[in-house]
Amino acid sequence: MSEYPDSGPPPQIPATRDPARQPRPVTTLRQRLAELRGPSVAPHPLDARALAALAANPGCKRRALLDGAGVDKAVLATALGSPAAFGQSQFAFVRGNAFEAKVKADGGTELLRLLVERLGGGAEAPAAATVPDLTAAGPEGRAARTALALREATAAGGWTLLDHPMLALEVAGSPAYLEPDAVVVHPDGTWTVVEIKSFPMIDASADAAKVGAAARQSAVYVLALERVAEVTEGAGVGHRILLVCPKDFSNLPTASVVDVRKQRAVTRRQLTRLTRVEDIAAALPEGTTFDPDRSAEELGTAVESVPAAYAPECLAACELAFHCRSRARAEGAVEALGRSVRGELGGLRTVAEVLAAAAGEKGDPADPTVAALRRAAALRAEALAAAGGGVPCR
């Protein structure tokens, strides 16, 4: 006789659940990034300078993750005890604003003259251009108003100057709002980015590093404009931007054309990497967070869990550069000496390894890098001996 009084089958006893076999809850990218920056911390907005800096150092996973998660690197650097010590001075800021106002005076007449002179192909500069009102509520409203003004200007078929338009570019699933100095719409539907800088252009040439930074920044604007141009009939974004600077040592504006196709391609690849920051985050230890409320020790551990690609150029573009530099120096990493030096040293990763190879204590003599170091050490020893020094290479 069955121990169950009913005629039906015996009740099924649920099996004990094994937590190790249960599927982990699905976490969206946005949720994961929110966990990284802290549950109560709002994402730090990205601007064109930050996106351009990403393109300048595309191999740095640390910056890609922090920027993709919206972590405020300045706050993080301060919490780590290595605050960022760079920024634009108030004097330079005021001078830059005054120069920009001069360039755009009288409805942008001088700006249009420079643009037609450099990009017009012999055409005459227009006497005037339409300057639409781009004011709206919030960055979303301004971006929508800018997109509408671009479509209207392209359909009108005349010269239009957009003063400080607002552009939107999706970065790691969130919109980044960008504000170029100006965008000019040509009668043929071409859109040209205008970047106005206060550093001088002496004898038609400016500092290469500053021009490169301006080109990378403008490439971000070009990418954002291309999103709008894709849905605007008859529109096309020019890959040559107009860089306006003071002429020689005066306050008179002059201009140069900069081709940003290379910078645009690099920036586009880097933004694609940002959309895959989930892959970088997946390799981090469980519970990693950059919440500024955590202790300096916890934050230091979290930061070091993400690989960095430090170079001295980072000091001018990244708030975490001083922290990364101190770590690179403490480890004796050759990256602290510069990218060019790092490239010349091949597989030698630390300064100690370089010195040991030069002294003949380490390394394969058949290695060209080791052979060059030993030859350099021998020449140095000969020079010192001839001078009466006799100081060894180490």
C-alpha positions in Angstrom: 0.0 0.0 0.0 1.3 3.4 -0.9 2.2 5.8 1.8 0.3 8.5 -0.1 -3.5 8.2 0.4 -4.4 9.8 -2.9 -4.4 7.8 -6.1 -2.3 10.3 -7.9 1.5 10.3 -8.2 3.5 11.2 -5.1 4.4 14.9 -4.8 7.7 16.0 -6.2 10.1 17.4 -3.6 12.0 20.3 -5.1 15.8 19.7 -5.4 18.1 21.9 -3.3 19.4 24.7 -5.5 23.1 24.8 -6.0 24.1 28.5 -6.0 27.2 27.7 -8.1 25.0 26.3 -10.8 22.6 29.2 -11.0 23.0 31.7 -13.8 24.4 35.0 -12.8 22.0 37.9 -13.3 22.4 39.8 -16.5 24.0 43.2 -16.0 23.6 45.8 -18.7 26.5 48.0 -19.7 24.9 51.0 -18.2 24.5 49.3 -14.9 28.0 48.0 -14.9 29.4 51.5 -15.6 27.3 52.9 -12.8 28.7 50.3 -10.4 32.2 51.3 -11.4 31.8 55.0 -10.7 29.7 54.5 -7.6 25.9 54.1 -7.2 25.3 57.7 -6.1 27.8 59.3 -8.5 26.5 61.0 -11.6 28.5 60.3 -14.8 31.1 63.0 -15.6 30.3 64.3 -19.1 32.8 63.9 -21.8 33.8 66.9 -24.0 35.8 67.2 -27.2 39.1 67.7 -25.4 38.6 64.4 -23.5 37.6 62.5 -26.6 40.6 64.0 -28.5 42.9 63.0 -25.7 41.6 59.4 -26.0 42.7 59.4 -29.6 46.2 60.7 -28.6 46.7 57.6 -26.4 44.5 54.8 -27.9 46.4 52.0 -26.1 45.4 53.1 -22.5 42.7 50.8 -21.2 42.6 52.7 -18.0 41.6 56.0 -19.5 39.1 54.2 -21.9 37.4 52.5 -19.0 37.3 55.6 -16.7 36.0 57.9 -19.5 33.5 55.3 -20.7 32.2 54.9 -17.2 31.9 58.6 -16.6 34.4 58.7 -13.7 35.6 62.2 -12.8 39.4 61.6 -13.1 40.2 64.9 -11.4 38.4 63.9 -8.3 39.9 60.4 -8.5 43.4 61.8 -8.8 42.9 64.1 -5.8 41.7 61.1 -3.7 44.8 59.2 -4.8 47.0 62.0 -3.6 48.2 63.0 -7.1 46.0 66.0 -8.1 46.1 67.3 -11.6 48.2 70.4 -11.8 47.4 71.6 -15.2 44.7 73.8 -16.7 44.1 77.0 -18.7 45.1 80.2 -16.8 42.5 82.9 -16.4 44.6 85.3 -18.5 44.7 82.8 -21.4 41.0 82.2 -21.1 40.2 85.9 -21.3 42.6 86.4 -24.1 41.1 83.5 -26.0 37.6 84.8 -25.6 38.6 88.3 -26.8 40.3 86.9 -29.9 37.3 84.7 -30.7 35.0 87.7 -30.4 37.2 89.7 -32.8 37.1 86.9 -35.4 33.3 86.6 -35.2 32.6 90.3 -35.2 30.3 91.9 -37.7 28.4 88.7 -38.4 31.6 86.7 -39.0 32.7 88.7 -42.0 36.4 88.3 -41.3 35.9 84.6 -40.5 34.1 84.0 -43.8 36.8 85.9 -45.7 39.5 83.7 -44.3 37.5 80.6 -45.0 36.8 81.5 -48.7 40.4 82.6 -49.1 41.7 79.2 -47.9 38.9 76.9 -49.1 36.9 78.8 -51.6 38.9 77.8 -54.7 39.0 81.4 -56.1 35.4 82.3 -55.1 34.5 85.7 -53.7 33.8 86.1 -50.0 30.1 86.7 -49.2 29.1 90.1 -48.0 27.1 88.6 -45.2 25.9 85.2 -43.9 22.9 84.0 -42.1 23.6 83.6 -38.3 20.7 81.6 -36.8 19.7 81.7 -33.2 20.7 78.4 -31.5 19.4 79.1 -28.0 17.3 76.3 -26.5 16.7 74.7 -23.1 19.4 72.3 -22.0 22.0 70.6 -24.1 19.5 68.2 -25.6 17.4 71.2 -26.8 20.4 73.0 -28.2 21.5 69.9 -30.0 18.1 69.5 -31.6 18.0 73.2 -32.5 21.5 72.9 -34.1 20.4 69.9 -36.2 17.3 71.8 -37.4 19.5 74.9 -38.3 21.9 72.7 -40.2 19.1 71.2 -42.3 17.5 74.5 -42.9 20.8 76.1 -44.0 21.6 73.2 -46.3 18.1 73.5 -48.0 18.5 77.3 -48.3 21.7 77.0 -50.4 23.4 80.1 -49.0 26.2 80.9 -46.5 25.3 80.2 -42.9 27.5 80.7 -39.8 26.5 78.6 -36.7 28.1 80.3 -33.7 28.8 77.7 -30.9 26.4 75.0 -32.1 25.7 72.0 -29.9 26.4 68.6 -31.3 25.7 65.1 -29.8 27.8 62.0 -30.1 27.0 58.7 -28.5 29.9 57.4 -26.3 29.6 54.1 -24.5 25.8 54.2 -24.8 25.4 57.7 -23.4 25.3 61.1 -25.3 28.3 63.4 -25.1 27.5 67.0 -26.0 30.1 68.9 -27.9 30.4 72.6 -28.7 32.7 73.7 -31.6 33.6 77.3 -32.0 31.7 77.6 -35.3 30.4 75.6 -38.2 30.0 77.2 -41.6 27.5 75.8 -44.1 28.5 76.5 -47.8 26.1 77.1 -50.6 26.8 73.6 -52.0 25.8 71.9 -48.8 29.3 71.4 -47.4 29.8 71.8 -43.6 33.1 73.1 -42.4 34.3 73.1 -38.8 36.1 76.2 -37.6 38.4 76.0 -34.6 39.7 79.3 -33.1 42.8 79.2 -31.0 44.8 81.9 -29.2 48.3 80.4 -29.8 50.1 82.4 -32.5 50.8 81.4 -36.1 54.2 82.7 -36.9 55.3 82.9 -40.6 52.2 80.8 -41.5 53.3 78.0 -39.1 52.2 77.2 -35.6 53.4 74.8 -32.8 53.0 71.3 -34.2 51.9 69.8 -30.9 49.1 72.4 -30.5 48.0 72.1 -34.1 47.8 68.3 -33.6 45.7 68.7 -30.5 43.4 71.1 -32.3 43.1 68.6 -35.2 42.1 65.8 -32.9 39.6 68.0 -31.2 38.1 69.0 -34.6 38.0 65.4 -35.7 35.5 64.8 -32.9 33.3 67.6 -34.2 33.5 66.1 -37.7 32.3 62.7 -36.4 29.4 64.3 -34.6 28.4 66.4 -37.7 28.5 63.3 -39.8 25.7 61.8 -37.7 23.5 64.7 -38.6 24.6 64.8 -42.3 23.6 61.2 -42.7 19.9 62.2 -42.3 20.2 65.6 -44.1 19.6 65.6 -47.9 22.4 67.3 -49.9 24.7 67.7 -46.9 28.4 66.7 -46.6 31.0 67.2 -43.9 34.3 68.5 -45.0 37.4 66.7 -43.7 39.5 69.9 -43.9 38.9 72.2 -41.0 39.8 75.9 -40.7 42.2 76.7 -37.9 42.1 80.4 -37.0 45.0 81.9 -34.9 46.6 85.3 -34.2 49.1 86.3 -36.9 52.7 86.5 -35.7 52.7 88.6 -32.5 49.6 90.6 -33.3 46.0 90.2 -32.5 45.0 90.0 -36.2 43.5 86.7 -37.3 45.0 84.4 -39.9 44.0 80.9 -40.8 45.3 77.6 -42.0 43.6 74.5 -43.5 44.1 71.3 -41.6 43.2 67.9 -43.0 41.8 65.8 -40.1 41.0 62.5 -41.9 43.8 60.6 -40.1 42.7 62.0 -36.7 39.0 61.2 -37.5 39.9 57.6 -38.3 41.9 57.2 -35.0 39.1 58.8 -33.0 36.5 56.7 -34.6 38.4 53.5 -33.7 38.9 54.7 -30.1 35.2 55.5 -29.7 34.4 51.9 -31.0 36.7 50.7 -28.2 34.7 52.7 -25.7 31.6 50.9 -26.7 33.3 47.7 -25.7 34.5 48.9 -22.3 32.3 46.0 -20.9 35.1 43.7 -22.0 37.7 45.7 -20.0 35.3 45.8 -17.0 34.7 42.1 -17.2 38.4 41.4 -16.5 38.4 43.4 -13.2 38.1 41.7 -9.8 34.7 41.4 -8.3 33.6 44.5 -6.5 36.0 46.9 -8.2 34.7 50.5 -7.9 36.1 54.0 -8.4 33.6 55.5 -5.9 35.3 58.7 -4.5 33.9 57.8 -1.0 36.2 54.8 -0.8 39.6 55.0 0.9 42.7 55.9 -1.0 44.0 52.3 -0.6 40.9 50.8 -2.2 40.9 53.4 -5.0 44.6 52.7 -5.6 44.0 49.0 -5.9 41.1 49.6 -8.2 43.1 51.9 -10.5 46.0 49.5 -10.7 43.7 46.7 -11.7 43.3 48.4 -15.1 46.3 48.4 -17.4 47.6 51.9 -18.3 49.8 53.1 -21.2 51.6 56.0 -19.6 53.7 58.4 -21.7 55.1 61.9 -20.8 52.6 63.4 -23.2 49.8 62.3 -20.8 50.9 65.1 -18.5 49.2 67.7 -20.8 46.0 65.7 -21.4 45.0 63.4 -18.5 44.2 64.2 -14.9 45.6 60.8 -13.7 49.0 61.4 -15.4 50.8 62.3 -12.2 49.6 59.2 -10.5 50.6 57.0 -13.5 54.0 58.7 -13.7 54.8 58.1 -10.1 53.9 54.4 -10.5 55.9 54.1 -13.7 58.9 55.7 -12.0 58.6 53.4 -8.9 58.5 50.4 -11.2 61.4 51.7 -13.3 59.3 51.4 -16.4 61.0 52.7 -19.6 57.6 54.2 -20.7 58.4 57.1 -18.3 61.2 58.0 -20.7 58.9 58.6 -23.6 57.3 56.6 -26.5 60.3 57.0 -28.8 62.7 55.6 -26.2 60.3 52.8 -25.4 60.2 51.8 -29.0 64.0 51.8 -29.4 64.5 49.5 -26.4 62.6 46.5 -27.8 61.9 43.8 -25.1 63.7 45.7 -22.3 60.9 46.8 -20.0 62.6 48.4 -17.1 65.5 50.9 -16.5 67.3 48.2 -14.5 67.2 45.8 -17.4 68.6 48.5 -19.7 71.5 49.2 -17.4 72.2 45.6 -16.9 72.2 45.0 -20.6 74.5 47.9 -21.2 76.9 46.6 -18.5 77.0 43.2 -20.1 75.3 41.6 -17.1 72.1 40.6 -18.9 70.7 40.2 -22.4 71.6 38.3 -25.6 74.6 39.8 -27.3 73.0 39.0 -30.7 70.0 41.2 -29.9 70.5 44.5 -31.8 69.2 46.5 -28.9 71.6 44.9 -26.4 74.5 45.3 -28.8 73.7 49.0 -29.4 73.5 49.6 -25.6 76.8 47.9 -25.0 78.5 49.8 -27.8 77.1 53.1 -26.3 78.4 52.1 -22.9 81.8 51.4 -24.3 82.0 54.7 -26.1 80.9 56.5 -23.0 83.6 54.7 -21.0 86.2 55.7 -23.6 85.1 59.3 -23.5 85.3 59.5 -19.8 88.6 57.8 -19.6 90.0 60.2 -22.2 88.7 63.1 -20.1 90.3 61.6 -16.9 87.0 60.6 -15.4 86.9 56.9 -15.5 83.3 56.7 -14.2 81.7 53.4 -14.9 78.4 53.2 -16.8 76.4 52.3 -13.7 
